[in-house]
């Protein structure tokens, strides 16, 4: 998995790529990793409300670098947090 904040914002924060155990359909809908990343970002930038987080299933460890490069090419400031989901 790879999580990131709103990709239309000027500053986008990325998690590291992290594994999740085989998740149940309910877990996949609720995305506890997205909630935890939103809390982490909120604590680090001082506002949790309004922070949108998207998480994608990715196939490789290079996905973080690829996403960061793509966002930078679009003119975004990218902060690679190194955060990973502890429950995974």
Backbone bond lengths (Angstrom), bond angles and torsions (degrees), N, CA, C in turn:
res aa  C-N    CA-C-N  psi(-1)  N-CA   C-N-CA  omega(-1)  CA-C   N-CA-C  phi
1 X - - - 1.442 - - 1.524 109.43 -
2 X 1.306 114.73 152.50 1.458 122.25 174.23 1.520 106.49 -139.66
3 X 1.338 116.92 126.64 1.461 121.27 179.64 1.524 109.58 -112.82
4 X 1.331 115.07 150.11 1.461 120.47 178.44 1.518 109.83 -154.30
5 X 1.327 114.73 155.17 1.457 119.78 178.59 1.529 109.03 -81.82
6 X 1.312 116.70 177.73 1.456 123.99 -174.31 1.532 112.12 -43.69
7 X 1.338 117.72 114.81 1.459 120.07 -176.52 1.524 113.87 -74.05
8 X 1.335 117.98 -2.14 1.462 120.38 176.24 1.523 111.60 -97.57
9 X 1.340 117.01 -7.28 1.466 120.85 178.48 1.528 109.38 -77.48
10 X 1.330 116.17 159.66 1.468 119.94 178.37 1.529 111.20 -64.57
11 X 1.353 116.37 -42.55 1.461 121.32 -179.93 1.531 108.20 -106.24
12 X 1.318 116.32 123.79 1.464 121.70 179.53 1.523 107.97 -118.53
13 X 1.331 115.83 128.81 1.459 121.13 178.22 1.521 109.25 -102.66
14 X 1.341 115.80 132.30 1.465 121.99 -179.75 1.515 110.46 -112.11
15 X 1.322 116.03 143.76 1.464 120.03 169.23 1.519 107.22 -83.83
16 X 1.311 115.82 174.48 1.463 120.15 167.61 1.529 106.61 -79.67
17 X 1.317 117.21 165.47 1.462 120.28 172.40 1.521 106.92 -74.03
18 X 1.329 116.33 132.31 1.463 119.86 -178.20 1.523 110.76 -138.14
19 X 1.324 116.68 148.67 1.466 120.31 177.92 1.524 110.30 -83.62
20 X 1.305 115.42 151.98 1.467 119.96 168.82 1.525 106.67 -124.03
21 X 1.332 114.82 146.29 1.460 118.78 175.05 1.520 107.27 -66.24
22 X 1.296 116.66 161.86 1.461 120.06 177.36 1.528 108.23 -50.72
23 X 1.300 115.59 112.68 1.452 120.56 -175.45 1.526 110.44 -90.79
24 X 1.314 114.78 147.73 1.459 119.68 175.15 1.525 108.34 -74.04
25 X 1.319 118.15 160.96 1.465 119.50 176.52 1.532 112.21 -55.76
26 X 1.335 117.32 -34.80 1.463 120.73 178.57 1.517 110.57 -65.57
27 X 1.338 116.81 -44.85 1.468 120.05 178.32 1.528 110.94 -62.08
28 X 1.324 116.91 -39.95 1.460 120.11 179.47 1.535 110.65 -62.99
29 X 1.314 117.15 -34.99 1.473 120.72 177.71 1.520 111.16 -72.65
30 X 1.337 116.49 -42.03 1.467 121.03 -175.48 1.519 112.84 -81.18
31 X 1.314 117.42 -23.32 1.461 123.35 179.01 1.531 113.45 44.73
32 X 1.344 118.11 68.86 1.471 119.19 -179.54 1.530 112.01 -59.61
33 X 1.341 117.56 -28.80 1.465 120.71 178.24 1.522 110.93 -65.69
34 X 1.333 118.47 -36.05 1.470 121.34 177.68 1.525 110.12 -66.59
35 X 1.337 116.31 -40.98 1.466 119.81 178.82 1.523 110.58 -62.92
36 X 1.332 116.60 -44.09 1.473 119.56 -179.09 1.531 111.38 -66.84
37 X 1.329 117.83 -38.12 1.466 120.05 178.11 1.531 109.88 -66.00
38 X 1.341 117.32 -38.60 1.472 121.39 177.93 1.527 109.85 -61.43
39 X 1.337 117.74 -42.65 1.467 121.65 177.89 1.532 109.75 -63.78
40 X 1.324 116.75 -45.58 1.468 121.24 179.42 1.532 110.87 -58.50
41 X 1.308 116.74 -48.66 1.474 120.75 -179.88 1.520 109.98 -62.82
42 X 1.339 116.62 -41.94 1.462 120.45 179.28 1.516 112.20 -60.99
43 X 1.324 116.44 -39.75 1.464 120.63 179.12 1.523 110.70 -69.25
44 X 1.327 117.05 -33.95 1.461 119.29 -176.70 1.529 112.65 -82.10
45 X 1.339 118.14 -25.54 1.470 117.92 179.83 1.527 113.00 -113.00
46 X 1.345 116.49 2.07 1.446 119.74 173.25 1.516 116.53 86.24
47 X 1.355 118.46 -0.77 1.455 118.44 175.61 1.515 110.59 -148.18
48 X 1.304 112.94 115.78 1.456 119.37 -179.36 1.523 110.23 -87.12
49 X 1.338 116.86 -35.14 1.450 119.84 -177.55 1.525 109.65 -64.26
50 X 1.307 115.75 140.35 1.447 120.20 176.37 1.517 114.48 80.55
51 X 1.324 116.78 -1.24 1.457 119.05 177.74 1.517 108.13 -85.44
52 X 1.304 116.05 115.92 1.452 121.35 178.28 1.514 108.90 -94.56
53 X 1.318 116.19 134.45 1.462 121.27 -179.64 1.523 108.94 -125.12
54 X 1.319 115.45 135.69 1.459 122.05 174.92 1.519 107.56 -120.09
55 X 1.328 116.48 138.59 1.456 120.46 176.24 1.529 108.15 -124.61
56 X 1.323 115.22 134.28 1.460 121.13 -179.70 1.514 110.11 -120.28
57 X 1.330 116.02 144.42 1.453 119.72 170.50 1.525 106.34 -75.80
58 X 1.317 116.19 131.12 1.455 120.76 -178.27 1.524 109.51 -123.78
59 X 1.321 115.88 158.26 1.456 120.67 -174.17 1.520 113.94 -98.65
60 X 1.339 117.89 -14.48 1.463 118.13 -175.64 1.516 111.77 -144.79
61 X 1.328 114.81 162.11 1.468 121.17 176.02 1.527 111.14 -67.17
62 X 1.329 117.52 -20.58 1.464 121.71 -179.80 1.531 112.35 -76.46
63 X 1.325 117.46 -7.09 1.462 120.82 -176.35 1.527 112.08 -59.32
64 X 1.334 117.30 -36.70 1.474 120.21 179.26 1.526 110.29 -63.06
65 X 1.327 116.83 -48.32 1.460 120.91 179.93 1.525 110.51 -63.24
66 X 1.334 116.67 -42.65 1.463 120.87 -179.66 1.526 111.03 -61.80
67 X 1.341 117.17 -43.67 1.467 121.64 179.71 1.528 109.78 -65.90
68 X 1.326 116.97 -44.14 1.468 120.96 179.50 1.523 110.54 -60.95
69 X 1.333 117.27 -44.92 1.468 121.12 179.36 1.527 111.04 -61.45
70 X 1.328 116.22 -44.36 1.471 120.25 -179.46 1.526 111.16 -62.37
71 X 1.331 116.82 -43.35 1.470 120.69 -179.94 1.528 111.01 -66.24
72 X 1.326 117.03 -39.99 1.473 120.11 178.90 1.523 110.79 -64.10
73 X 1.320 116.55 -38.61 1.476 120.31 177.90 1.522 111.35 -63.06
74 X 1.331 116.13 -27.09 1.472 121.23 178.02 1.524 111.65 -85.13
75 X 1.343 117.15 0.72 1.456 121.07 176.54 1.516 115.80 93.76
76 X 1.314 117.53 10.53 1.464 121.13 179.79 1.525 110.99 -84.66
77 X 1.336 114.77 151.49 1.459 120.19 167.89 1.528 105.26 -88.76
78 X 1.314 117.08 125.37 1.462 121.60 -176.39 1.519 109.64 -111.45
79 X 1.335 115.47 129.51 1.460 121.29 175.56 1.520 106.72 -112.93
80 X 1.332 116.03 112.70 1.455 121.12 177.30 1.530 108.02 -88.67
81 X 1.330 115.67 106.11 1.462 121.51 -170.50 1.521 113.58 -78.14
82 X 1.318 117.87 -26.09 1.455 120.43 -174.36 1.517 113.54 77.70
83 X 1.337 117.21 2.98 1.460 122.32 -178.07 1.517 110.12 -66.16
84 X 1.337 116.25 140.37 1.453 121.72 171.88 1.522 109.42 -132.79
85 X 1.289 115.88 155.14 1.470 122.70 -179.65 1.520 109.84 -76.33
86 X 1.329 116.48 118.79 1.460 121.44 -176.66 1.527 112.36 -74.05
87 X 1.316 116.86 -24.00 1.459 119.96 -176.80 1.513 113.85 -83.46
88 X 1.328 117.65 0.94 1.462 120.80 -172.44 1.476 116.10 -87.22
